[in-house]
Amino acid sequence: MTSAGLEFDVDAVDVDEQRLADEPPDLYVDRLARLKASAGAARHPARPVIGADTAVVLDSDVLGKPVDDADATRMLRRLSGRSHDVLTAVAIAWKGRVTCEVTRTRVWMVDLPEADIAAYVATGEPADKAGSYAIQGQAARFISHIDGSFTNVVGLPVETLLQLLARAGVEVASPAHGTYPERVRPR
């Protein structure tokens, strides 16, 4: 959001992120983003609230955040030399409504030697990342190409966020126009 020039506050909410039995990945991230936005809106009813959730999907399996280094290693081995999808749902809760959209990006990862996986896991970077990697960090060298939104793979598709804000009726002015609404003010 900072890259889009938006001011914001972070207020983490506690929601059950357990995937439901047989829940498709796109519906899973959609449900969690809506839950997060709704929980935040209950705390901040006078402000637009954004909730988001990201999942890495490989062979219909959702790869969330690793529980430990062994789990991160397991995920990176699975992703090595293959393509996968990154799904991020962005939800906006505003004026009693919740609007949500899921963005999908296809990512291709190079073949990863065991030594590279071990060295990357040792950095600690995979610890809180869906799929155990951060494309905006040291794992950038592991990605051969993507089809779709880079910011989606980072964890928040900025272009989708701006479209949802506009559809929800939250005015977002560009710096070129010089006038900014009170609710969403570029930095």
Secondary structure, DSSP 8 states (H G I E B T S, - for coil): -GGGTB--------------TT--HHHHHHHHHHHHHHHHHHH-TTS-EEEEEEEEEETTEEE-S-SSHHHHHHHHHHHTT-EEEEEEEEEEEETTEEEEEEEEEEEEE----HHHHHHHHHTTGGGGSGGG--TTTGGGGGEEEEES-HHHHHT--HHHHHHHHHHTT-----GGG----SSS-B-
